[in-house]
Structures are given as structure tokens and as C-alpha cells.
Amino acid sequence: MNHRIVVVVVLVLATSTASAQGRKTQIVTGLGLASLGVYAAVMDRDCDIHAQTTLMNGQCEWRTPAGHLTGDLPELPGEQLATGLTVAGIGGLMVAGAWEPSKGVDTLFTAGAGFLLLATAYDDNYPRGTVHERTSDGRTLTTCPTPEGSMGYDSDVAALADFCRRDSFSRIHMMWSGIAALGLAAGRALWRDDPPLNVSVRPGGVWVGKTIGF
């Protein structure tokens, strides 16, 4: 009779331990994802709101007819803010325990958040070294570097309006946040919530038990 009671107690304790370990890894994953989301939401700026300018020296710059550079401060992109806060919200749901500790669900949501960050980080923009010159007659002349060398054109000609734009990961901080989120998803998938055996040293002997989840 005593042996049966001991077995039941060991199984209940082992199950409780496995559940606690699952919540711990879920909370760590959620906190990491929430931090990455907030970081990605506010760290990058771009010049999309200022037509035909290039982000250089921390400003959206263009060249005046006198040959001087002038510019405006870059803005926080709305889609970046929305994506970052969405990812942070997913992390917050994990921390709050919106669903039971589940390695598969945690991994799926974390990986999805990583791909969402990477997709938002990829955008079309003017490469560094592009110069937009506002002429005295109101036209805009653009010169940008290309693999064949520097090339200039009249930006006001509609057919060539986006000639210099390049698709790239223009939001660098968001890109690295996405890569980190994918790494977090891989870590969650590979992490073992419960050890194969529970070993504890107690007065009178060493206890070894098998963790069983219900």
C-alpha cells in the first residue's frame, strides 16, 4: 500500500514539474518575441513620406539648384509600427498564457512573426548615393549609382519615375529582428520541456522518476 501511494505522489509531482517547465519556456519565448516586436516597431526610419529623397546622414536629402544638400527628418513608417506591435502582441499572448504550453503552437506563431517582420523589412527605396536635384524651372533630375556606372534622368518623366529604386531590406533593424524571431522559433521547437528522467537526492536515497504528461 505504501509503495502505491509513493508512485502516485511521484507521478503527480512529475506532471506538475513538466507543466511548470512548459510555461517557463513559453514565457521566455513570449518575452523575447515581445521585445523584438517593440524594437522593430520604432528603430527604423525611412523617406517614403518625402517624395524623391534619399536617406543619407540621418536625413531625407536632395540637392538644391545651388548645389547644396538640404533635407527633412525621416519618418516612422506606419506599416512598420503596425507590424512590430502585432508581433509584440503575439509575444504578450504567450506571456499571458492565452493557450496551454504547446511547443508546436508557440513555434508556429513565433516563426510566423519572424516572416512577417522580414516581409515588412523588404521594401523598395533609393540606394545610397542617389542625388535628386530640384532645378530652378521646377523639374527634378535624379542621378543614382548602377552596376554599369552612375546614371541620370528626368524624374518628372512618368515612365522613368522609379528607375533608380531598388528592392532590398531597407529596414535593417526590422530585418535583424525577423531573423532573431526565426532563431527563437527554432530554439522553441528544439527545446525539451521535460527531461527524460527526474532525479532528486533526498534523505535516505536518490529518487528517479519518469515525467508523464496528461
Secondary structure, 3 states (H helix, E strand, C coil): CHHHHHHHHHHHHHHHHHHHHHHHHHHHHHHHHHHHHHHHHHCCCECCCCCCCEEECCEEEEECCCCCEEEECCECCHHHHHHHHHHHHHHHHHHHCCCCCCHHHHHHHHHHHHHHHHHHHEEEECCCCCEEEECCCCCEEEEECCCCCCEEEECCCHHHCCCCCEEEECCHHHHHHHHHHHHHHHHHHHCCCCCCCEEEEECCEEEEECCCCC
